[in-house]
Amino acid sequence: MKQFSNIDQVMFSDLVQKATDAEFDENFPENGTFLKQKRANREYYYYKAYETSGGQGPTKTALKYVGPADNPEIAKRAQAFQRTKIGYRARRELAAKLRRAGYPAPPHMEGLVVSELARAGLFRLRATLVGSMAYQTYSGVLGVRLPDELVTTEDMDIAKFYGISISIDDSMPDIEDILKKVDPTFAPSFSPDETKLFSGFANAAGFKVEFLTPNRGDEDYSSRLTKMPSLGPSVGAQVLRFLDYLIHEPIRSVVLHDAGVPVLVPAPERYAIHKLIVATKRNVFFAAKAKKDINQADALIQAFDTAKRGSDLGFAWMEAWERGAGWRRRLGVGALRLSDNTFAMLSKSVAEAAKLDGKSADEYGVTRGKDGLLARVSIAKAAAAPAP
């Protein structure tokens, strides 16, 4: 795989920082103040905004959610609270240079959707962009050119922990109104099992915006909808297994639309390992999606090897492997679908991480080749099976 130049990689990092700074600056004007509030045994920063009424009445105040007080980046910004105006023109120029250098960018309409949702506070409220729109930002995160055919998508998936949604006491403006600003044909989609909640939105061209949340309980609850208060009273999120692993500790990146849209995305190593898992959950009707899952995982594993960041990938595999027999079975089945060359890269990455962690790489299934993993998968499958 080809790496981007050091200059291009520095430009991407600079744009992520500038876009994030600009978002912070726009959300929290200098006439307000930051304060901490405790909710559900955890402290959070809130911004106290002062809204004048043009001399026609008393000044109003409103609280806007900022983020966890124990997040070093948020704490640093809140404590300093210095306005650093970031020029739109400078960011737009940086984004244009990166696009010319070959970094992926979304089609205009899709870029507008993520831009408007970001401006409305989607990522400030700790939602995470997942799926192929997140994947397209990983060329910048890893500094490696990923295959163009794997970044296209017909939907935008947004994930969020349910606990965060109910605890932050803040919400977005009406999402349907936001989307209709981009394309008036956007309309709510409904699930046949839930008529009171929207399962997402779709426009006349078939582009979909859908919401997801992790299921860490009963398997029977998977694929149902649950309310997400911070996204509005009528928006439901589909409950999915394994999603908690994917969106744990997301990272900041940028979608290269216009001057750059700051977003939260899964760590790319988690994305790669998660794709190996979810590919095994697709039935024959979704064979094309399963193939794309494996191809994206394959490309990311190669990218980590090219970037010499194999241990990051290895630690992500080890964490998933340690979650139990059911996880090991799905990981194994997914990894066996990788090309032989990429499987060897994964094996090397796990060996590097295990050595750094003072553990035996043989415990994690992939260091004895595909035949060795196949044996481990068979054992895991038997262990995960219910008793007769």
N, C-alpha and C positions, 0 to 999 in steps of 0.2 A: 504494500500500500504506500501511496505517496504522502509525505508529510508536507504541510504548508510551511512556508519560510518562517524563520524566527520573527521577522518583522510583522508578518501577517498574524502570527499567534499573539504577539504583544498588542497589536491593534484590536484583535477580538477581545482580549482581556480588558483593554482600556474602554472599549465600547460597553461591555457589561457593567463596568464600574460607573461610567458616565450616565448610562441609561438608568441605572438604579438610583444614583444620586438625584437625577432629574425627577424621577418618580417620587422620591421622598420629599423633594423640595416643593413639588406641585401639591402633594397631599397635605402638607403640614406648614402653612404660612407662618411667618415669624411673629405674628401678633398673638399666637396661642402659647400654651404651656404643656409640658409633658408631666404626667403623674403615674404612679403605680397603683394598681388595684389587685386585690387577691380574689381569685375565683377558683373554686374546686381545688383548694390547697396549692395553688400555683399563682405566682405573681405575674402580672402582665402590664406592659406599658399602654397607656391610653393618651391620646392627644385631646386636650381641652380647647375647642375652637370657640372663638367669640364672633358672633354674627350680629352685625349692626343692622338697625332697621331704618337707616336714613333719617334719624332724628324724630321718627314717628312713634317711638316707644322705647322700652328698656332694651339693652343689649342682651341677646340670648346666648346661651352656651350649649354646646353639644359635645359629647364624647365620641371619639373615633378610635377604633381599635388599631394598635400599632404592631404588637407582637409580644412574645414571651420575654420577661425581664432577664432571664438567664441566657438569652441569645446574645453572644458577645457583640455581634455586628449591630444589632438593634440597640443594645445598651449604649454602645459607643456613640451612635448617632443621637440618641435621645439625650444623653448627658452633655454632649458638646452643643447640640442644637445651634449650629452655625449655618447660616444660609449660604450655600455655595451654588450660585446660579450656573447651570450647565447649559451652554449654548446649543440650541436646536440645530443650527446650521453646521456646527462642528461635528455633532453626532451623525447628522445626515451624510456628511462627507465621509466619515469613517465607515458607515454602513455601506455606502456606495463602493468604496475601495474594496471592502471585503467581498461584496457580491462580484465585482470584477475579477477578484482573485480566485473565484470558484467556490466560495462558501454558499451553501444552499439557502434559498429564500423561498417563502411561500408564494403562491399565486396572489394577486392583488386582493381579491375578495376575502380569502382566508386570512391574509395579513390584517385586513381591516377588522375582521371579527375578533381576533386575538387582541388587537390594539384597543378596540372599544371596551372589551371586557376588562382588560388590564386597567384602563383609565377609570373604569367604574369601581375598581377596588378588588377585583377577583383574587389577585395574587397577594395583595396586602392582607386579605382575609385568609391567607394560608391555603389556598387551593393550589394544586399541582397540575401542570399540563403534562399529560401522558400520551402514549401512542406515537404515531409517526410524526406529529408536529413537534413533539419533544425530541424524537430521534434526529430530526434534521438539525437541531442545535448542537449535536455531539461532534460534528466536524470541527466546530470552534472549540468545544471543551477539550477535545483530545488532540487538536492540531493535526488531524489526519483526514484526508479526503475520502469520505464514504461514498459508496456507489449511488449515483443519482436516482436510479430506478427504485431505490428502497425508501426514498423520502416522500414520495407522493402519497396522498391520502384523500379520502372522501368524507372524512369526519374529524371532529375535534373532541377529544376526550379529556374531561376534567375530573380529577379525583380529590377527595377530601375526607379526612377522618371525621366521623360523626361526632365524636367527643369535642373536637375543636369547634364544629359548627354550632353546638348548643352552648358552649361555654364563653364565647367571646363577646356576646351581647352587642353585636353590630351586624349589619346586613347590607347587601347590595341594593341598588335601585332595581326596578323591575327588569328582569333579563330579557323578556320578550320585547320590551320597548327598546332596549339597547341593540338587540339584533335587527330589529326593523329599521333602525337608523342606517344600518349597512345594506340591508336588502329587505324591502317591504314584504317579500313573499315568505319570510320566515314565519312559521306557525308551530304551535305546540304539537308534540307527538305523545300519544297515550299508549300505555301498556294494556293488553287485554285483561290482565289480572288486577289492574289498579286504575280506576277511572277518575279518582279525585286528585291525582298527582300527575304532572307532566313527566314523561320519561326523558324528555329532551326537546330539541327544536330542529326543524328541517326546512330548507328553502325549496323553491320550485326546481332547482337544478339537482336536488338530492343531497346537498351538503348538510351534514348533521352535526349538532352540538349536543353532547350527552354527558351526564354526570354520574360518577361512580363513587362508591365508598367501600371500605374493607368489611368483610364478614369474618369475624374471628370466633364465631359461635357455631351453631348447628348448620351442617351442610345443606339441610333442607331449606334454609332461608336464602341461600344463594340465588341470585338473579331477580329477587323481589325488589320493590322500591321502598325507600324509607325517606321520611321528611328530612330536609337539610335547612334549618331555620335561617342560617346566614345567607342562603341563596334565594330566599323568598318563600312565602307560604305555600305556593303551588308547585314548587320544583321538587321532584323526587330524584334520588340517586339510586342507581342499581347497585345492589349489594353483591360483592365478588370476593371469592376466596383468593388468597395469596397477594392481594393488593396491598395489605399492610406492609409486607416486605418491600414492595416496590417503592412506596412513597415515604418510607422512613428516612428522615434527614435529607430532604431534597436540596438541590443546589441552585444557585442563581445562574441563569444564562440569558441569552437574548435571541429573539426571533428577528431575522434581518428584513423586516418590513419598514419602509420609510426611514426614520432615524434610529431604528432599533427599538424593539418592544421588550422591556425587562420582564422575565418570567421565572417561575420556579419549575424545575423539571426533576425527575428522578436522577440520582447519581447514575452515570452510564453503566457502571459495573453491575448495579442492581437491575437496570433495564435489560442487560444482556442475559443475566441468569434468569430473570423473570420470564423472558421470552422462551427460554428452554422449557420452563414449567408450563406456561399457558398453551404452548403448541400441542402438548399432549392432551389437553382438555377439549380440543376442537373435534367435532365429529366429521363424517365424510362430506357433509354439506358445506363445510368451511375449510376444505383441503387447501384452497388457495391462500387463505389467511394463515393457516398453519405453516405453509411453505414460506410465506413472508416472515413469520415469526422466527423460524430457524435461520433464514437468510440474514435478517437483521442481527440476530445473536452472533452468527458466523462472522459477519463484517465487523461487529464491535470487538469480538475476541481478537481478530486480526489487528484491529486498530490499537488495542491495548498493547499488543506485542510490538507493533511498530513504534509506539510512543514510549516503550520501555516502562510501562506501568502495570506489568503483569501481576504484581503482588496485590494491587487493588482489586483486580478481578478475582484472584485466588481467595482473598478474604471474603468476598461476597459469596462465592461458591461454598466456602466452608461454613459460613453462617447459615445458609439455606440447608446444607447437608445435615447440620446438627439439629434441625427442627423435627426430625422424626422419620419413620419408615415411609410414610406416604409421600413426604417431600423427596426423600432419596429416590424413590421409585420414579417419580415424575422427572426429577433432574437427570436420572440415568437414561430414561427413554429419550428425553430431549437431546442430551449430549451425544447419544449414539447416532443421531441424525446429522450431526456435523460432518463436514468433510474430514478426511483423515488428517490432513495438514493442520486444520483448525483445532481438531481434537488434541493433537500433540501440543499446540500452543496453550490450550486450556490446562492440560496436564502439567506443563512447565510452570504455568502461573500458580496453580495450586501447590506445587512443590515449593516454589519460592515463598509463598505466604506461610505454609506450614513450617518451613525452616525458621522464618522470622518469629513465628509464634511458639517455637520450641516443641512442635508436635510432629508426629509421624505422618507424612503425606499419604501413606498407604491407607490411613483411616478414612480418606475422603474419596475413594472409588475410582479415580481417573488415572492414577499413576502406573497402572499395570495394563494399559491399553484397553481397546474396546472389548476384547474377550473377558478381561478381568472385570470391567464395569458391568458387562452383561450378567456375569455370575452374581455380582452384588445386587443388581436390579432384581434378579429372580428371588434372591433372599429377602430383599425389602418388600417385594410384592407379596410374598408369603406372610411376612410379618404384619403387613398392613391389612391383610384379608381378615374379615370377621370370623370368629370361631363358629364351627358348624353346630 
